[in-house]
Amino acid sequence: MKTLDTPTSSGPPSIKFGTIGDSVTVGLVNVDDYQQKNFDTDELLFWNDDPKQPKMGKVVTGLVIANNGGLLGSDDEERPAQPGDLISFWCEGGKHFTWRDAVKAAKGVTQGDVMRWTFTSEEPPKKKGFNPRKVYEAQIRHPEAKDGDIADRCVAAYNESQNRPALDEPAYEPEPF
């Protein structure tokens, strides 16, 4: 199995939870680092105490095994995540700690490990006019017989994502008009 630290060229849609108790169970396909951005200005973020040090996050890619309320898509075209869908978790802010704690409890992760991500509660916003902070819990375990071939499917999904052409490269040699 591959340790989950190799970057991918593009990513699947994020999953959203609307109701406390919603959860999704995935096989882990990949984990990648990314530099966080300011949502308003789209500028890359750096730490206040070291302006040369980028503020990093993790994006976790998973292959859906089971879903209890998680949605994919835009606000006007959402649909429930289905087994076999590739989804992503952008782990920054509080989600970073959820991910970190789950990895620590599992003593590391590899491709094919099984993770359940659950929306557990909301905390009041720290500033007036902001949304409540969503609180999550994650558990990670190695695959078991009941998971079938999830590890093989995660490896295949990773390999397929690596074989896709970059967005700015043609998928084939263009022909003249």
N, C-alpha and C positions, 0 to 999 in steps of 0.2 A: 504494500500500500504506500501511497505517496503522502508525505507530510503536507498539510494544507498551507502553503505559503507562496505558490507560484501565481503570478498575475495572469489575468485573462484579458482578451482584447475588447470584449464588450460584455454587457451584463443583462440579465433578465429583469423583468419588472419587480418592484418591491411589493410586498404583501402588506395589507392594511387590516387593522382590527377596529371594529366599531363598538363592540360590547364587551364589558368585563367578563372574562371567562373564555373568550375566543382563543383558539389555539391552532397551531399547525405542527405537524410532525414531518420532518424531512430527513433524507439521507444527505450528508454533507458532500458537496461536490468540490468546492474551492473556497479559499479565504484569501483576500487580497488587501493590501494597504492602499489608502488613497489620502490625498491632502484635502482637508475640509475647506469648504467655501462659505463665505458670508451669503446668506440667502437673499438679502436685499441688493447687494452690489455685485455678486458673483466673483468677488475678489478672493484669492487664496488666503487662508488664515495662518497666522503664526502665533506662538505663545507670547503673552505679554511680558513675561520675565526674561525671555530670550527671543527677540524679534527675528533672529536668523534661523530659529528652530521651527520647522513647519508643524502645524497642528494636524496630526494624522488620525485616521479612523480606519475601521475594518469594514469590508463588504463581504458578507458570507453568502455563498450561493448554495442553494439546496434543491433537491429533487423531492417534490411533494409525495409523501406516502399517505397521509390522512389529513383532513382539514375539518375544523369545527369553527366556522365563521370567518375565516380569512378571505379577503377580497383582493382581486387583481384589477388593474386598469385605472382609468381616469375617473374622476367623480361622476361624470355623466355617462360612462360606459363601464361600470364595474361588473365583475362576474366572480363567482366563487372559484377559488383555486381548486384544481382537480388533480388527483393522483397522476404523476408523470409530468406535471408542469415544473419548469425551472423558475425559482423565485430568488429574491435577494433580500437580505437584512442589512441595512446601513447602520453600523454600530458606532455611533458617536453620542456624546452626552451620556445620559443615563443608560442607553442601550449598550454603550461600550462596557460599562461595569457589569451588566447582565451577561454579556458574552465572556468577559474576562473571568468572572466567577464560575461560569459553567465549564470553561476550559480547565480552570484550576481544579475544580471538583472531579472532572473526568481524567485528570492527570495527562492532559494533551488530547489532541484530536488528529484523526487521519481520515482520508477519503472513505466514504461509506459508513462512517459513524452515524448514529441516529440522534437527532436533536428534536426536542419538543420545545416550542417557543409559545408562551402563554401571556396574554394581556391580563394582569392580575388586579390592578386598581388604578385610581387616578389620585393625584395630589393637587391641592389648590395651586393656582399660578402664583409665582413669586411677585409678578408685576401686574397691576391692574390692566385689563384689556388683553392679556395673553391667555392662551388656551391652558387648560389643566395639563399637568405633566402625567403622561402615561407611564405606568410602572409594569415591567415585564419580568418574567422568570423563565429561565431556560435550563433544561437538563440534557446532558449528552451521555450516550452510552455506546459501547461497541455493538455492532450488529449481532443479532441472535438468529437462530433457525427460523423463528416466526417471521423474520423480515425477508425471507427468501433470498433473492439475488440482488438485494439493494446495493451492496458494495460493488458488484460488477456493473450495475446500471449507473452508479455514480462515476465510476472510472470512465465508462463509455460516454456519459454526458460531458465530462471534462475534456476528453479527447476530441469529441465533436466540436466543442467550443474553441479548441485550439486550432482546428483545421479550417475554421471559417476565415474568409479573406477579411482584411481590415476594411472598415467602412469607406475609406478613400481609395481602395484598390478594386479594379473590376474583378468579378468572379470568373471571367473568361476573357479570352482575347477578343476585343471588339472587331467587328467586321466593318468595312467601309460602307457608307450609305449608298 
